[in-house]
């Protein structure tokens, strides 16, 4: 059995998980949670992780894996609500993408209610905390 190649991409400010607004995002860093995911999916999945606070770097990474990987799990953070370029990058590649949000964006500020990315993703997982990444990985198995 060939391992599935799945990339988790986190956008701006998600490097601060565990420190930033723990009442919304929790106390665990993403790096800590990523190790749990790697252990859980060690057999069937070759799991990769990339984080950047820069839109162009996120686009470059999607282009890099977007024709060879089996899935992309994307939490674009605030770029979800502003980036047409990121939406175009998802549309331009063949690898399917699942959009993930840790918090329920529809229970937050009005500007967070719209995603430019959603129409180019195979699904959206919102409001389940870090478990949303796990749910997204399962869609590719």
N, CA, C and O of each residue as an XYZ file, in Angstrom:
564
protein
N       0.844     -1.183      0.000
C       0.000      0.000      0.000
C       0.893      1.252      0.000
O       1.802      1.377      0.820
N       0.623      2.149     -0.911
C       1.365      3.399     -0.995
C       0.815      4.389      0.022
O      -0.397      4.558      0.157
N       1.722      5.031      0.727
C       1.298      6.043      1.694
C       0.723      7.250      0.975
O       1.221      7.656     -0.075
N      -0.330      7.822      1.546
C      -0.894      9.069      1.036
C       0.009     10.221      1.462
O       0.468     10.278      2.603
N       0.255     11.128      0.538
C       1.040     12.331      0.810
C       0.057     13.467      1.098
O      -0.671     13.908      0.209
N       0.044     13.932      2.341
C      -0.881     14.988      2.746
C      -0.088     16.120      3.395
O       0.772     15.895      4.246
N      -0.402     17.336      2.971
C       0.241     18.530      3.507
C      -0.768     19.345      4.301
O      -1.862     19.637      3.819
N      -0.391     19.709      5.520
C      -1.154     20.680      6.309
C      -0.474     22.029      6.127
O       0.730     22.161      6.346
N      -1.250     23.027      5.727
C      -0.745     24.383      5.525
C      -1.475     25.316      6.482
O      -2.704     25.393      6.473
N      -0.718     26.015      7.298
C      -1.271     27.020      8.203
C      -0.777     28.396      7.796
O       0.403     28.589      7.506
N      -1.696     29.346      7.779
C      -1.376     30.700      7.369
C      -1.026     31.619      8.523
O      -0.626     31.165      9.595
N      -1.181     32.917      8.295
C      -0.740     33.949      9.228
C      -1.274     33.777     10.641
O      -2.446     33.471     10.857
N      -0.385     33.980     11.583
C      -0.640     34.004     13.014
C      -0.894     32.639     13.639
O      -1.006     32.531     14.861
N      -0.987     31.597     12.819
C      -1.219     30.272     13.385
C       0.042     29.693     14.015
O      -0.020     28.672     14.702
N       1.177     30.331     13.790
C       2.392     29.969     14.512
C       2.285     30.339     15.988
O       3.115     29.915     16.793
N       1.284     31.117     16.347
C       1.091     31.551     17.735
C       0.088     30.692     18.497
O      -0.267     31.023     19.628
N      -0.374     29.597     17.899
C      -1.302     28.725     18.615
C      -0.673     28.295     19.943
O       0.520     27.999     20.013
N      -1.487     28.269     20.977
C      -0.996     27.967     22.309
C      -0.697     29.222     23.110
O      -0.679     29.194     24.340
N      -0.463     30.328     22.403
C      -0.185     31.616     23.047
C      -1.277     32.637     22.730
O      -1.690     33.402     23.602
N      -1.735     32.645     21.499
C      -2.684     33.644     21.010
C      -4.118     33.264     21.392
O      -4.585     32.174     21.060
N      -4.793     34.143     22.071
C      -6.208     33.984     22.419
C      -6.567     32.532     22.769
O      -7.360     31.909     22.064
N      -5.997     31.997     23.840
C      -6.242     30.597     24.183
C      -7.715     30.281     24.448
O      -8.126     29.126     24.333
N      -8.502     31.280     24.796
C      -9.937     31.049     25.001
C     -10.647     30.699     23.693
O     -11.720     30.097     23.711
N     -10.056     31.071     22.571
C     -10.602     30.732     21.250
C      -9.866     29.546     20.650
O     -10.488     28.623     20.123
N      -8.527     29.570     20.730
C      -7.706     28.609     19.994
C      -7.085     27.507     20.853
O      -6.471     26.584     20.319
N      -7.234     27.592     22.173
C      -6.689     26.561     23.041
C      -5.261     26.847     23.475
O      -4.676     27.866     23.109
N      -4.708     25.925     24.264
C      -3.383     26.107     24.860
C      -2.296     25.279     24.177
O      -1.114     25.433     24.485
N      -2.680     24.421     23.273
C      -1.718     23.531     22.621
C      -1.106     24.211     21.398
O      -1.815     24.860     20.628
N       0.207     24.063     21.218
C       0.828     24.583     20.004
C       0.479     23.653     18.847
O       0.136     22.489     19.056
N       0.570     24.175     17.633
C       0.278     23.296     16.506
C       1.348     22.233     16.361
O       1.047     21.105     15.969
N       2.567     22.563     16.664
C       3.648     21.589     16.560
C       3.404     20.392     17.485
O       3.691     19.253     17.117
N       2.875     20.653     18.681
C       2.524     19.569     19.598
C       1.411     18.707     19.010
O       1.475     17.478     19.054
N       0.405     19.354     18.467
C      -0.715     18.613     17.882
C      -0.279     17.853     16.626
O      -0.744     16.740     16.378
N       0.599     18.444     15.850
C       1.084     17.787     14.628
C       1.766     16.463     14.958
O       1.605     15.489     14.223
N       2.513     16.414     16.035
C       3.159     15.159     16.440
C       2.124     14.092     16.768
O       2.323     12.919     16.452
N       1.031     14.482     17.393
C      -0.060     13.544     17.676
C      -0.639     13.014     16.364
O      -0.881     11.814     16.233
N      -0.861     13.894     15.403
C      -1.388     13.479     14.102
C      -0.418     12.554     13.379
O      -0.834     11.550     12.801
N       0.856     12.879     13.406
C       1.863     12.024     12.740
C       1.875     10.625     13.335
O       1.960      9.634     12.610
N       1.789     10.550     14.649
C       1.744      9.241     15.297
C       0.473      8.481     14.922
O       0.524      7.283     14.645
N      -0.646      9.163     14.913
C      -1.925      8.524     14.603
C      -1.961      7.961     13.185
O      -2.481      6.869     12.961
N      -1.408      8.706     12.231
C      -1.503      8.322     10.815
C      -0.192      7.764     10.267
O       0.007      7.740      9.053
N       0.688      7.322     11.132
C       2.021      6.873     10.724
C       1.985      5.813      9.625
O       2.820      5.853      8.721
N       1.060      4.882      9.672
C       1.001      3.822      8.664
C       0.537      4.282      7.299
O       1.274      4.143      6.323
N      -0.678      4.833      7.201
C      -1.226      5.132      5.880
C      -0.850      6.487      5.280
O      -1.100      6.727      4.098
N      -0.256      7.371      6.073
C      -0.057      8.753      5.614
C       1.370      9.218      5.862
O       1.950      8.981      6.922
N       1.918      9.885      4.855
C       3.155     10.640      5.023
C       2.714     12.093      5.175
O       2.437     12.781      4.193
N       2.656     12.541      6.422
C       2.086     13.839      6.753
C       3.181     14.903      6.801
O       4.223     14.711      7.428
N       2.928     16.028      6.127
C       3.864     17.151      6.062
C       3.183     18.390      6.624
O       1.956     18.484      6.638
N       3.991     19.341      7.086
C       3.445     20.563      7.668
C       4.237     21.771      7.186
O       5.464     21.742      7.102
N       3.497     22.841      6.869
C       4.110     24.100      6.457
C       3.290     25.242      7.039
O       2.060     25.228      6.980
N       3.984     26.237      7.607
C       3.329     27.439      8.115
C       4.090     28.652      7.636
O       5.320     28.671      7.623
N       3.333     29.675      7.237
C       3.957     30.946      6.885
C       2.986     32.076      7.177
O       1.767     31.916      7.105
N       3.560     33.217      7.507
C       2.779     34.431      7.676
C       2.713     35.237      6.382
O       2.199     36.355      6.370
N       3.232     34.670      5.293
C       3.340     35.395      4.028
C       2.528     34.704      2.931
O       2.712     33.519      2.653
N       1.646     35.457      2.330
C       0.739     34.933      1.309
C       1.497     34.252      0.170
O       1.132     33.147     -0.231
N       2.521     34.875     -0.346
C       3.272     34.311     -1.468
C       3.913     32.977     -1.131
O       3.957     32.082     -1.975
N       4.409     32.831      0.087
C       5.016     31.565      0.507
C       3.972     30.453      0.546
O       4.265     29.313      0.183
N       2.763     30.776      0.980
C       1.678     29.788      1.000
C       1.328     29.356     -0.421
O       1.139     28.170     -0.692
N       1.245     30.325     -1.318
C       0.946     30.030     -2.717
C       2.048     29.177     -3.329
O       1.764     28.204     -4.027
N       3.305     29.534     -3.074
C       4.430     28.742     -3.596
C       4.366     27.300     -3.114
O       4.623     26.381     -3.891
N       4.030     27.085     -1.850
C       3.967     25.730     -1.303
C       2.817     24.940     -1.936
O       2.973     23.755     -2.231
N       1.686     25.572     -2.144
C       0.559     24.900     -2.806
C       0.945     24.515     -4.225
O       0.632     23.412     -4.671
N       1.615     25.401     -4.934
C       2.094     25.080     -6.285
C       3.086     23.921     -6.251
O       3.048     23.051     -7.121
N       3.966     23.903     -5.264
C       5.005     22.878     -5.156
C       4.425     21.471     -5.015
O       4.932     20.529     -5.623
N       3.371     21.322     -4.221
C       2.821     19.980     -3.955
C       1.520     19.702     -4.709
O       1.020     18.577     -4.704
N       0.990     20.714     -5.343
C      -0.356     20.649     -5.896
C      -0.594     19.734     -7.078
O      -1.728     19.606     -7.539
N       0.454     19.095     -7.580
C       0.271     18.153     -8.682
C       0.768     16.760     -8.323
O       0.675     15.839     -9.134
N       1.298     16.601     -7.106
C       1.856     15.308     -6.710
C       1.283     14.761     -5.407
O       1.290     13.546     -5.209
N       0.794     15.605     -4.524
C       0.280     15.144     -3.236
C      -1.166     14.678     -3.375
O      -1.849     15.008     -4.345
N      -1.617     13.908     -2.393
C      -2.979     13.377     -2.392
C      -3.980     14.311     -1.729
O      -5.182     14.197     -1.969
N      -3.504     15.232     -0.900
C      -4.418     16.141     -0.236
C      -3.695     17.288      0.431
O      -2.546     17.170      0.857
N      -4.409     18.413      0.510
C      -3.942     19.591      1.239
C      -5.009     19.951      2.259
O      -6.190     20.061      1.929
N      -4.580     20.133      3.500
C      -5.438     20.627      4.570
C      -4.991     22.059      4.816
O      -3.854     22.295      5.223
N      -5.873     23.011      4.573
C      -5.493     24.424      4.583
C      -6.281     25.227      5.598
O      -7.509     25.298      5.535
N      -5.563     25.831      6.534
C      -6.124     26.855      7.396
C      -5.371     28.132      7.043
O      -4.256     28.355      7.513
N      -5.977     28.951      6.228
C      -5.324     30.161      5.733
C      -5.438     31.328      6.700
O      -4.987     32.431      6.392
N      -6.035     31.102      7.867
C      -6.190     32.193      8.825
C      -6.939     33.353      8.194
O      -7.884     33.149      7.431
N      -6.517     34.565      8.510
C      -7.181     35.765      8.002
C      -7.153     35.903      6.489
O      -7.967     36.638      5.929
N      -6.237     35.218      5.811
C      -6.201     35.293      4.343
C      -7.421     34.633      3.702
O      -7.736     34.886      2.539
N      -8.097     33.793      4.465
C      -9.338     33.165      3.990
C     -10.314     34.220      3.490
O     -11.004     34.018      2.491
N     -10.365     35.332      4.182
C     -11.383     36.352      3.950
C     -10.924     37.463      3.019
O     -11.680     38.392      2.731
N      -9.671     37.365      2.544
C      -9.127     38.469      1.747
C      -8.399     38.048      0.475
O      -8.233     38.868     -0.427
N      -7.965     36.803      0.378
C      -7.002     36.449     -0.664
C      -7.616     35.751     -1.876
O      -7.905     34.555     -1.848
N      -7.802     36.512     -2.913
C      -8.211     35.940     -4.190
C      -7.052     35.159     -4.793
O      -7.270     34.136     -5.442
N      -5.832     35.622     -4.591
C      -4.654     34.931     -5.124
C      -4.523     33.523     -4.534
O      -4.179     32.586     -5.256
N      -4.785     33.364     -3.261
C      -4.730     32.048     -2.630
C      -5.851     31.153     -3.163
O      -5.639     29.963     -3.399
N      -7.022     31.717     -3.348
C      -8.132     30.969     -3.958
C      -7.761     30.505     -5.360
O      -8.052     29.370     -5.738
N      -7.129     31.365     -6.121
C      -6.699     31.006     -7.479
C      -5.646     29.903     -7.457
O      -5.640     29.040     -8.334
N      -4.756     29.921     -6.467
C      -3.734     28.880     -6.354
C      -4.374     27.512     -6.102
O      -3.962     26.510     -6.687
N      -5.373     27.478     -5.239
C      -6.082     26.222     -4.972
C      -6.766     25.725     -6.241
O      -6.731     24.533     -6.543
N      -7.378     26.625     -6.969
C      -8.078     26.255     -8.206
C      -7.113     25.794     -9.294
O      -7.481     24.993    -10.152
N      -5.885     26.294     -9.261
C      -4.919     26.025    -10.333
C      -4.275     24.650    -10.240
O      -3.730     24.158    -11.229
N      -4.328     24.019     -9.065
C      -3.644     22.739     -8.884
C      -4.648     21.588     -8.905
O      -5.858     21.797     -8.816
N      -4.119     20.370     -9.024
C      -4.964     19.175     -9.091
C      -5.241     18.561     -7.722
O      -6.259     17.894     -7.541
N      -4.352     18.775     -6.760
C      -4.512     18.180     -5.441
C      -5.729     18.776     -4.736
O      -5.845     19.997     -4.637
N      -6.638     17.927     -4.243
C      -7.820     18.456     -3.547
C      -7.443     19.083     -2.210
O      -6.503     18.650     -1.542
N      -8.201     20.116     -1.836
C      -7.944     20.876     -0.619
C      -9.181     20.876      0.268
O     -10.303     21.046     -0.211
N      -8.963     20.683      1.572
C     -10.009     20.852      2.571
C      -9.660     22.098      3.373
O      -8.548     22.226      3.885
N     -10.611     23.008      3.477
C     -10.445     24.246      4.261
C     -10.815     23.961      5.718
O     -11.859     23.371      5.995
N      -9.959     24.382      6.638
C     -10.175     24.143      8.061
C     -10.110     25.466      8.825
O      -9.281     26.329      8.537
N     -11.003     25.600      9.800
C     -10.956     26.729     10.740
C     -11.137     26.183     12.141
O     -12.074     25.427     12.401
N     -10.253     26.560     13.038
C     -10.286     26.068     14.406
C     -11.535     26.557     15.131
O     -12.214     25.783     15.806
N     -11.831     27.832     14.987
C     -13.008     28.410     15.640
C     -14.192     28.411     14.673
O     -14.028     28.228     13.467
N     -15.373     28.618     15.222
C     -16.558     28.772     14.393
C     -16.566     30.207     13.871
O     -16.999     31.126     14.567
N     -16.093     30.390     12.662
C     -15.963     31.740     12.107
C     -17.304     32.440     11.971
O     -17.357     33.669     11.930
N     -18.388     31.678     11.900
C     -19.718     32.281     11.761
C     -20.271     32.795     13.086
O     -21.285     33.491     13.112
N     -19.609     32.453     14.175
C     -19.979     32.968     15.493
C     -19.086     34.136     15.894
O     -19.135     34.610     17.029
N     -18.278     34.588     14.956
C     -17.324     35.664     15.230
C     -17.675     36.904     14.404
O     -18.818     37.059     13.975
N     -16.711     37.775     14.184
C     -16.961     39.032     13.482
C     -17.522     38.774     12.079
O     -17.221     37.763     11.445
N     -18.328     39.698     11.627
C     -19.005     39.586     10.328
C     -18.022     39.359      9.178
O     -18.304     38.567      8.278
N     -16.884     40.035      9.192
C     -15.936     39.893      8.084
C     -15.375     38.480      7.967
O     -14.858     38.114      6.911
N     -15.465     37.680      9.026
C     -14.970     36.301      8.981
C     -15.982     35.334      8.359
O     -15.670     34.158      8.175
N     -17.159     35.800      8.042
C     -18.215     34.926      7.536
C     -18.037     34.560      6.069
O     -18.664     33.612      5.595
N     -17.210     35.278      5.350
C     -17.004     34.997      3.924
C     -15.615     34.418      3.677
O     -14.613     34.901      4.204
N     -15.587     33.371      2.860
C     -14.316     32.765      2.454
C     -14.184     32.836      0.943
O     -15.080     32.410      0.213
N     -13.065     33.373      0.476
C     -12.766     33.335     -0.949
C     -12.291     31.950     -1.379
O     -12.283     31.641     -2.570
N     -11.896     31.117     -0.423
C     -11.298     29.819     -0.718
C     -12.323     28.710     -0.910
O     -12.098     27.788     -1.693
N     -13.433     28.790     -0.212
C     -14.376     27.671     -0.109
C     -14.821     27.086     -1.435
O     -14.926     25.867     -1.565
N     -15.079     27.916     -2.402
C     -15.592     27.407     -3.682
C     -14.581     26.534     -4.416
O     -14.949     25.775     -5.313
N     -13.314     26.640     -4.039
C     -12.273     25.840     -4.688
C     -11.826     24.648     -3.842
O     -10.899     23.929     -4.216
N     -12.480     24.443     -2.712
C     -12.140     23.337     -1.812
C     -13.189     22.237     -1.924
O     -14.331     22.489     -2.307
N     -12.787     21.014     -1.584
C     -13.746     19.904     -1.633
C     -14.641     19.880     -0.399
O     -15.674     19.211     -0.396
N     -14.252     20.605      0.648
C     -15.045     20.671      1.857
C     -14.474     21.676      2.833
O     -13.362     22.178      2.664
N     -15.268     21.960      3.868
C     -14.899     22.935      4.884
C     -15.203     22.329      6.252
O     -16.271     21.753      6.460
N     -14.267     22.460      7.172
C     -14.472     21.997      8.545
C     -14.252     23.199      9.454
O     -13.168     23.783      9.480
N     -15.288     23.558     10.196
C     -15.283     24.795     10.971
C     -15.699     24.531     12.417
O     -16.703     23.865     12.669
N     -14.930     25.050     13.354
C     -15.379     25.138     14.731
C     -15.132     23.942     15.629
O     -15.676     23.894     16.732
N     -14.337     22.977     15.203
C     -14.086     21.794     16.025
C     -12.717     21.825     16.688
O     -12.202     20.785     17.097
N     -12.131     22.997     16.795
C     -10.812     23.111     17.395
C      -9.771     22.422     16.533
O      -9.956     22.280     15.325
N      -8.693     22.000     17.141
C      -7.623     21.343     16.391
C      -8.076     20.014     15.797
O      -7.482     19.541     14.829
N      -9.116     19.405     16.360
C      -9.628     18.142     15.807
C     -10.060     18.286     14.346
O     -10.123     17.292     13.622
N     -10.356     19.506     13.908
C     -10.741     19.733     12.527
C      -9.680     19.263     11.544
O     -10.008     18.798     10.452
N      -8.413     19.380     11.919
C      -7.334     18.899     11.053
C      -7.403     17.381     10.904
O      -7.200     16.849      9.813
N      -7.686     16.695     11.993
C      -7.837     15.239     11.977
C      -8.992     14.848     11.058
O      -8.859     13.939     10.239
N     -10.112     15.529     11.195
C     -11.281     15.254     10.351
C     -10.928     15.454      8.876
O     -11.334     14.671      8.018
N     -10.175     16.502      8.599
C      -9.793     16.790      7.214
C      -8.893     15.698      6.649
O      -9.078     15.280      5.506
N      -7.933     15.234      7.422
C      -7.053     14.153      6.957
C      -7.876     12.920      6.600
O      -7.601     12.249      5.605
N      -8.878     12.628      7.410
C      -9.703     11.446      7.177
C     -10.434     11.490      5.839
O     -10.760     10.441      5.284
N     -10.694     12.672      5.316
C     -11.375     12.759      4.022
C     -10.517     12.239      2.887
O     -11.045     11.891      1.831
N      -9.213     12.178      3.073
C      -8.310     11.714      2.018
C      -7.969     10.226      2.133
O      -7.235      9.699      1.298
N      -8.486      9.549      3.144
C      -8.182      8.126      3.336
C      -9.264      7.229      2.738
O      -9.162      6.005      2.813
